[in-house]
């Protein structure tokens, strides 16, 4: 399958600072990427859909000014957690859709390995 | 955010036995379903998928069953091995109301294999 890379895999920051997480599709182009958040022993919750060249679509209850998403190229989406607080500590996972790429099945998504954020 | 549920049920099976993991989905318009395996500290790993025009699909040691009438999915793992211990998520993919795929995860089941 295709490869999606996230960076950093883990980060520790002080409360009040901002943290940027990158999601890259390495061998395909992704017009759409997705950001999920996962708390311990819980499921992945979709935060937002990142669309290349346009604004992200946020799920209900997710603050767009808190979680800034930029999808400036067909292989890179970034999630910036602004003014991070301890309650933002979580596992953030991205996925990318190679929609339109004939090498992959329609609807197939590929996931990154996740980024663990700890806010002190 | 959107999710089918928030709490993680558990399933313990003896090594060599078959495992059955169940999942209820919410959107009758969903047309593509996927099972993922997630090991601790890692991202979800694709196991098997099924489209809504099918009711059964088999892979290597895994079978997915889809019952659209009651909106139910199941994952069957044959001859469960210790390496199968992980959290398993069903996910539904719907492009309803959007021009792109949107994948929503179920609550997950933690599978523990007893040697």
Interface residues (C-beta under 8 A of the other chain):
Chain A: X1 X4 X6 X31 X32 X34 X36 X37 X41 X42 X43 X44 X45 X46 X47 X49 X51 X59 X60 X61 X62 X91 X93 X95 X97 X99 X105 X106 X107 X108 X109 X110 X111 X112 X113 X114 X116
Chain B: X1 X2 X3 X4 X5 X6 X7 X8 X31 X32 X34 X36 X41 X42 X43 X44 X45 X46 X49 X89 X93 X95 X98 X100 X101 X102 X103 X104 X105 X106 X107 X108 X110
